[in-house]
Amino acid sequence: MNNSYSIVNPVKGKNSPDPGFRVIIISDKNDLDKLSSLLDLKQDAAFLLMNSNFYCGKGFSQAFSLAGPVIGASYAVLLLETLIAWGAREIIFFGSCGAISRSAKIGDIIVPTCSIIDEGVSKHYNGQWLKASKNWPENYEGEDALAYPSDNLTKIIKNELSKNGLNFKSGMIWTTDAAFMETYEKVKYFQQKGALGVEMETSALFTVGNYRGVETSAILVVSDELSTYTWCHGFSAARYKKSRKKIIESLSALCKKI
């Protein structure tokens, strides 16, 4: 018997929907509602998937789907594993992050190229999270494990954002489980490692995507700043809202192109 075999596994039941090839997982309910409306997916067509709404739609050739809201690595991976078991093969996560680099400002869009693992899910996936699986970013110094998105899907996202005239930053993100323990010492440490921002989902999603052999990537928008070691929030800032709207338009285009 394989002692590493999981006793509990996600399953596709006889009534499980087909999520299609591409799934957009969205952290914020307002963004989920706006994207579903833009894609003409009616609210009463959604059904409950765990604690999230789930929508199936139609692109030009096959189905896509939307899921959310979601917060935290553990819950995000529960959704991801279920969607993979149902047949999803490309997963794009859209969320927010706090800026820890002084070059990142409220409303900036970030497409992560890797994420520092400071959450508890990744280590359970048979060591697939270890830094040795990929080359280090240039000039990176540290012992932190990194998780990587799909190069192909990340390129697709960048191309779509550029087509829509959106400027974005690419770089490293720090993923943590503890939003209220982003201490001075931790922020300074990850700042020195070159992280642009901090959030709570991406490294786990990237790790599980690599482990399960599916493509994952992410788009983040800066909602607040910690780079000066004080908290400056921008949740109501016009630039933050505008960036979210533009990202939703880009995601809508990606869904329609399937």
Buried (B, 14 or more C-beta within 10 A) or exposed (E): EEEEEEEEEBEBEEEBBEBBBBBBBBBBEEBBBBBBEBBEBEEEEBEEBEEBBBBBBBBEEEBBBBBBBBBBBBBBBBBBBBBBBBBBBBBBBBBBBBBBBEEBBBBBBBBBBBBBBBBEBBBBBEEBBBBEBEEEEEEBEBEBBBBBBBEEBBEBBBEBBEEEEBEBBEBBBBBBBEEEEBEEEBBEBBBEBBBBBBBBBBBBBBBBBBBBEBBBBBBBBBBBBBBEEEEBEBEEBEBBBEBBEBBBBBBBBBBBEB
